[in-house]
Amino acid sequence: MIGGVPAASATQPQAGLAGGELAIAPAQPRLDDPPLRLRAGINLPPLPIALPNLPANLAVTLAALPLLLVIWLLLLVRTLAAAGRRRQALAIQPLAAELGIEPARLAALGGTELELLRDKVAFDELTGVMRRAAGLATLEREVARARRLGAVLTVAFVDVDGLKSINDSQGHAAGDALLKAAASSLGQRLRAEDVVFRYGGDEFVCVLPGASPADARRILEDARRAGASTGLTFSFGLAALKGPAERGPALLARADAELVRNRNARGHRRTSNR
């Protein structure tokens, strides 16, 4: 008893219970108890986990990443488009030189029209092989590829014998037939990866990627033997790519110089006036 008032006790009998029986108050359940949460259908948020504070500059960088990615993609698209325009400009320069018109006029043509024009101009109507401009562009590509791969590349400069005398004595139709026979003889003996184009007049150039001068000589000698049975003869000179800076024109000049030496040794005279 405190101050005349009975003190409350956990062991004091409660009304309605049998005399002498004690009522013990049950422990209060905790709402974060998992079984109770499941039974009551209560979805309490998980306890927060403290994260270390990020530096201000890093947080700004992370927030700007999506914008930076978009900017990078736009720059990539612009760079690829500019590279494509440069490649197209380089590709149409030989064609423009062949036609004698400004490259800008060709660039204004649509893709389909440009392809049709390129196919029409790229090949010689008489012999069926590539014309000079298309052949020189192909040679430059093979030079770049050979240098990139560290592979050998040989070119052959070919000069058909007797074209002028046949034109003078038998007519130009006979001369045309001689040129067709020369292109056919070379094309039949060259490999699938080789290229032949008409350089001008009675001259042809053969591009032989991956062939050594000895390999190229065997191919050209075989073509000359095959043509001899039909009255076709020709002289040729060979040159293999050398040095890190040599380009197609220098390679052709060395093959042409050997052609002149070989032709003089065989007692023939160049008649082309290219």
Helices and strands as residue ranges (DSSP letters): H 34-40, H 56-99, H 103-107, H 111-122, H 132-149, E 153-160, H 163-170, H 172-189, E 195-200, E 203-209, H 213-228, E 234-240, H 248-265
